[in-house]
Amino acid sequence: MVLQYQAIMDWKMKFFSVQAVPLGDAVIENIHLCPQQANCLKQDQSVVTMDFSRNVLVEPGTTILYKFDVLLQGIVRSYSIMVHRLQGDETDIRHMIVEGTTLYPEFQSSVHEYRCLLDVGTETALLELHLQDAGQTILASADVPIPVSANDNITLLPNDHPGRLRSPPMRLRRLREEAFGEFQYPNRYLQFPVPLGSKRTVSLKVSSSDGGHFGYYSMELARDSCGTSEPLFDVVSGACVRFCNMGYWADFEARRCKRCPDQCISCLSAHRCVRCPQATVLERFVLDNVSGSCIAREKTLWERNPQRTMSTALAALCFTVFLCGLCAFNIVASQGRKPQSKKGSVAAHALVHERIHSAQGGYRGPARPWNVGNGKAGGEGHSFLRGPEAAGYAKVSADDVDLY
C-alpha cells in the first residue's frame, strides 16, 4: 500500500487543499503539516494542526509536508503528501520524445543537444515535449535541409528504442478549474519535414513561467535515403521502389515519385503528359502534343445525352409523319365529296333506260358501243349486242328498277 505521495504545483498556483474519504468505519485524525522545507524534525519547526476544509498557501520554490493518520480497527496508518511549488524560473523540460526514432544520447533535462536518424518512410519528424511548468512557452525554428554526406556518422545511428507518443497530437484544452482536484495540461507538439537523404537542425527556446529566463535545446534530425537497387521513394506505400505507379513520375534528382499534374493520369515529367483521363459527363480531354498537357473541352448536347437526343429526334420524326398523313387524308376526303356533273348524270340515266328496253325486247336498233370504264356513251370500250343475253344481263321488269 502506497502511503507517501508527491505533488508539484505550477508557479502560478498559490494554494492547494486535500480531500480524503475514509473507507468503511475508518477515522481520519491528526491532520497537520510542516511548512518549513517539509521537515517536521527541523529546529524551530512549527507543526500546524488543521482540517481538510482549509486551503494551504505555498510560497514559490518551497516544499510543504502534509500528513494525516487513519485509524481502522485499532490499526493506525500515516499518509504523507510532499507538495512543492515551482520557483517560476525553470527553463528545462521534463521529457522529449521523437516518434519512431531513438534519441542520442538518452534524454536528460540537463543535456541540451541530441541527434536522431529517421527511417526512410518517415517524412515528418513529430516531437512531443513534456514541460516542467504549464506556464512555459516554446519557440522552435529549423535550418534549411542539407544533403547527408557519405562520411557523416549520423547515418550509422541505430534505432534500438523508437519513441512512442504518450498522447495523440491533437488540440487539447486545460480542464475546468474546480474547488478541489488536479489540473491537467496538454503536452507540446512540433512537426518538421525532413527530405529524403538530408538532415536539418531544430532549435528550441524555452521561456520560463515568469518570462525572465530562457533555456535552449538543439536536435539534429537526419533521414536515410533509398539504395541503388530501388532508388525512388513512393509516397503512397512509404517505401523505396524501382518504378513509380500510375499517376506519378520519377524525379531522380529528388529521388522520389511525384504526382502528375491535374487532368493527367500518366506523365513523363511535371510538364509532359502522355495520357489523359476518361471523359466525364460534361467534358472530354484532349492531349496537346505541343504543350504536353490535357485540355478539357465541353461536350456538345449530342455527346452529353445521346440517348435522349435520339429519342427526341425519333419523336419529332413520328410527329411529322403523322401530320403529313393527316393532311393527305383530309385532301382525299374532300375530293371524294365533290357533286357529279350534269352531263355525266344524263348519260347514266340514258344508259339505264336503254338497258331496260333491251331487256323487254322493245329495242331493235343496231348495237351501240358503250364505254364501261367511264360510264359515257361512245368512245372505245366493250360493244353490247342486241338483247340482254348477248350483253350478259338478266331480264328485269320496269317495276324492279328505281330511277330516282
HUPE-V778951 format. One record per backbone hydrogen bond with DSSP energy under -1.0 kcal/mol. NH is the residue of the N-H (numbers start at 1). CO is the residue of the C=O. Records with the same first field share a line. If there is no record, write none. Layout:
BEGIN
NH=CO ; CO
END
This chain:
BEGIN
5=80
7=82
9=84
13=10
16=56
26=23
27=71
29=69
32=67
33=48
34=65
37=35
39=36
42=39
45=42
48=33
50=31
54=51
56=16
58=14
61=85
62=59
64=83
65=34
66=81
67=32
68=79
69=29
70=77
71=27
72=75
75=72
77=70
79=68
80=3
81=66
82=5
83=64
84=7
85=62
86=9
94=130
95=130
97=128
99=126
100=163
101=98
104=115
111=108
114=218
115=104
116=220
118=222
122=119
125=192
127=190
128=97
129=188
130=95
136=133
137=207
139=205
141=203
143=201
146=199
148=197
152=149
155=152
156=153
157=154
163=101
170=168
188=129
190=127
192=125
194=123
197=224
198=195
199=146
200=221
202=219
203=141
204=217
205=139
206=215
207=137
208=213
210=88
215=206
217=204
218=112
219=202
220=114
221=200
222=116
223=198
224=118
232=241
234=239
238=234
241=232
248=245
249=258
251=256
255=251
256=251
257=233
258=249
260=247
265=275
266=275
268=272
269=272
273=292
274=266
275=266
280=283
284=297
286=295
288=293
292=288
295=286
297=284
299=282
304=300
305=301
309=305
310=306
311=307
312=308
313=309
314=310
315=311
316=312
317=313
318=314
319=315
320=316
321=317
322=318
323=319
324=320
325=321
326=322
327=323
328=324
329=325
330=326
331=327
332=328
333=329
334=330
335=331
336=332
338=335
345=341
346=342
347=343
348=344
349=345
350=346
351=347
352=348
353=349
354=350
355=351
356=352
357=353
358=354
359=355
360=356
362=357
370=382
371=376
375=371
378=369
384=368
391=387
393=388
END
